[in-house]
């Protein structure tokens, strides 16, 4: 049975009001939605918020050893220089329904697998009369997407399950935010303020008494004198992050020198399956993942013990499919869980590359990483030629090299890579060579 993937990132279930996202963010979001292409198998189709270039689609087919044209890629009809997240209106457009009919789409033979199983996805599923399913793991309840992508709900859920989190609180007003900054900042010298619903680091800012230039996980730093100026900083942050009259913030102690990690599960009717553990790359925004994790076996077991509590509870309350749990590990091996997301994410797409390409070429003994923060002025054809000339592209013979994971060169100059090596040192060498060849 073929799958119709739905690249519905940054909808209302993830962002308080997507209409208020600026053009650059919307372009970036539409571009990164093409990571879903790696999850597809021959005969599958996908709906994207903007046009994907045929050159990269064919590259993915070649890398996965599929016949060219076997991945059917649809997109919303509109201004591809100014895309918007998939929503009920653009998914109901006649132009999209015509595209589905043109590929021989038939009710009863397909399933829909969305990025996030929110109201948008369920509306589209009902419109085309095709069930939502995450592979063999089943169909989630619609409400799960809203509940388990909410940072306030996460903190309440974690507290009820005795899962360790950073000291913090939820704020719904300027006065509460001011009080939280004054109360929490002295503990570590810094706090992170997170918009309750936002995609990634763009919704996070740091307040600190320290003289630091960047903070992994935050896109901006606000400095404050110890014991002074919290009201003024709170007013600035409230104005900056508030995107509606009902904005909520989560304020937490920020731990410097902590390692950010992710643990990923698949939740099904018969229980949960561990899908992997990785180290996160924050530069300072989220910029990729490393496999395998550098955590000791002891710390991994501690992390999994806490993650399983959350994954089981999410499943008990109706979710089916992927679950990502983010955490930090301090130098003393103390673990604190920071959030949970009941949806696909960067791990799902990267795991598809691992299973379809890396493991097929070299089953064991490889170090891998995604790097997502690159730009290039070159066109895709030239980049592939340079990789070939420098013997830097991934080779199934050696099981090593660089895969062009994503490209949005025409729109934003954005490019992402997936590197495979025998060691972290060799992987860093591959990345540096790519940057020198392509990104200078």
Secondary structure, 3 states (H helix, E strand, C coil): CEEEEECCCCCCCCCCCHHHCCHHHHHHHHHHHHHHHHHCCCCCEEEECCCCCHHHHHHHHHHCCCCCCCCEEEECCCCCCCCCCCCHHHHCCHHHHHHHHHCCCCCCCEEEEECCCCHHHHHHHHHHCCCECCHHHCCCCCHHHHHCCCHHHHHHHHHHCCCCCCCEEEECCHHHHHHHHHHHHHHHCEEEEEECCCCHHHHEEEEECCCCCCCCCCCEEEECCCCCCHHHHHHHHHHHHCCCCCCCEEEEECCCCCEEEEEEEEEECCEEEEEEEEEEEECCCEEEEEECCCCCHHHHHHHHHHHHHHHHHHHHCCCCEEEEEEEEECCCCCEEEEEEECCCCHHHHHHHHHHHHHHHHCCCCCEEEEEEEEECCCCHHHHHHHHHHCCCECECCCCEEEEEEEEECCCCCEEEEEEEECCHHHHHHHHHHHHHHHHC
